[in-house]
Amino acid sequence: MLFVTATPIGNLSDASERLKTTLKEADLIAAEDTRKLKQLAGGLDIKLKAKVVSVNDANEREQVDYLANLAKTSNVVLVSDAGMPTISDPGYNLVKHCHELGVEVVSIAGPSAVSSALSVSGLPTNRFCFEGFIPKKTNEKRQFFESLKTEKRTMVFFETAPRIVESLETAIEVLGDRQASLSRELTKMFEQTITGKLSEIREEIAINPRGEMVLVVHGDESAELDYQFLVGKVLQLVESGIGLKQAANEVSENFGGSKRELYQRALAEKK
């Protein structure tokens, strides 16, 4: 049997008794980082009797056959560094192969940065999508957000501290200045959740961009907006002597809609 086992994402008090029992009774533990597993066991004051092997992005495919076949007759436990394995972490190929071999796969539920950040975001939770880590390169980042421009569901992303400001700036340029939420250091001592427009979050997080981050962004509402009406408002302001960019910003703030979209549509109307 394969146990896909969630571990605390920061606070050790989130470790369940079921997690502790599963680790104690395992025949083999496949860990993303064996050192972090041992630190976890020490923090939980449990002694590991199982054999421990490393399963990470670099070697997962090599380990799949061995682990899946072992799981036919033994209790194999899969853990990542924090949270639920396979969610932007190693384990997908192992779980898939176990299903192909008819090996039972069981989830040991526990903390998840995705659901935790979403639950405190103040954004719609009835429909959402998880998009993983935002690409590192600027051009890929822009293409990534362009592909999500018309996504109606609330979107959840992972991002690192060094890249968060650039990612927020790109999101604003492509998606517009939407309502969003940024959670960092979830369940840890310096946990913080910032809510507001993307631009407001960017301004606040730029002061001290530290910690592991989860960005939650409101889905596209443009289909529900009357852009013809909004562009008319922009052009009225322009006729009164206000610059086109400022007019687009004011209408966006007062009536909704993407500043960038309003600017481009109004510019096309003027021509």
Rosetta blueprint (number, residue, H / E / L):
1 M L
2 L E
3 F E
4 V E
5 T E
6 A L
7 T E
8 P L
9 I L
10 G L
11 N L
12 L H
13 S H
14 D H
15 A L
16 S L
17 E H
18 R H
19 L H
20 K H
21 T H
22 T H
23 L H
24 K H
25 E H
26 A L
27 D L
28 L E
29 I E
30 A E
31 A E
32 E L
33 D L
34 T H
35 R H
36 K H
37 L H
38 K H
39 Q H
40 L H
41 A H
42 G H
43 G H
44 L H
45 D L
46 I L
47 K L
48 L L
49 K L
50 A L
51 K E
52 V E
53 V E
54 S E
55 V L
56 N L
57 D L
58 A L
59 N L
60 E H
61 R H
62 E H
63 Q H
64 V H
65 D H
66 Y H
67 L H
68 A H
69 N H
70 L H
71 A L
72 K L
73 T L
74 S L
75 N L
76 V E
77 V E
78 L E
79 V E
80 S L
81 D L
82 A L
83 G E
84 M L
85 P L
86 T L
87 I L
88 S L
89 D L
90 P L
91 G L
92 Y H
93 N H
94 L H
95 V H
96 K H
97 H H
98 C H
99 H H
100 E H
101 L L
102 G L
103 V L
104 E L
105 V E
106 V E
107 S E
108 I E
109 A L
110 G L
111 P L
112 S L
113 A H
114 V H
115 S H
116 S H
117 A H
118 L H
119 S H
120 V L
121 S L
122 G L
123 L L
124 P L
125 T L
126 N L
127 R L
128 F E
129 C E
130 F E
131 E E
132 G E
133 F E
134 I L
135 P L
136 K L
137 K L
138 T H
139 N H
140 E H
141 K H
142 R H
143 Q H
144 F H
145 F H
146 E H
147 S H
148 L L
149 K L
150 T L
151 E L
152 K L
153 R L
154 T E
155 M E
156 V E
157 F E
158 F E
159 E E
160 T L
161 A H
162 P H
163 R H
164 I H
165 V H
166 E H
167 S H
168 L H
169 E H
170 T H
171 A H
172 I H
173 E H
174 V H
175 L H
176 G L
177 D L
178 R L
179 Q E
180 A E
181 S E
182 L E
183 S E
184 R E
185 E L
186 L L
187 T L
188 K L
189 M L
190 F L
191 E L
192 Q E
193 T E
194 I E
195 T E
196 G E
197 K E
198 L H
199 S H
200 E H
201 I H
202 R H
203 E H
204 E H
205 I H
206 A L
207 I L
208 N L
209 P L
210 R L
211 G L
212 E L
213 M E
214 V E
215 L E
216 V E
217 V E
218 H L
219 G L
220 D L
221 E L
222 S H
223 A H
224 E H
225 L L
226 D L
227 Y H
228 Q H
229 F H
230 L H
231 V H
232 G H
233 K H
234 V H
235 L H
236 Q H
237 L H
238 V H
239 E H
240 S L
241 G L
242 I L
243 G L
244 L H
245 K H
246 Q H
247 A H
248 A H
249 N H
250 E H
251 V H
252 S H
253 E H
254 N H
255 F H
256 G L
257 G L
258 S L
259 K H
260 R H
261 E H
262 L H
263 Y H
264 Q H
265 R H
266 A H
267 L H
268 A H
269 E H
270 K H
271 K L
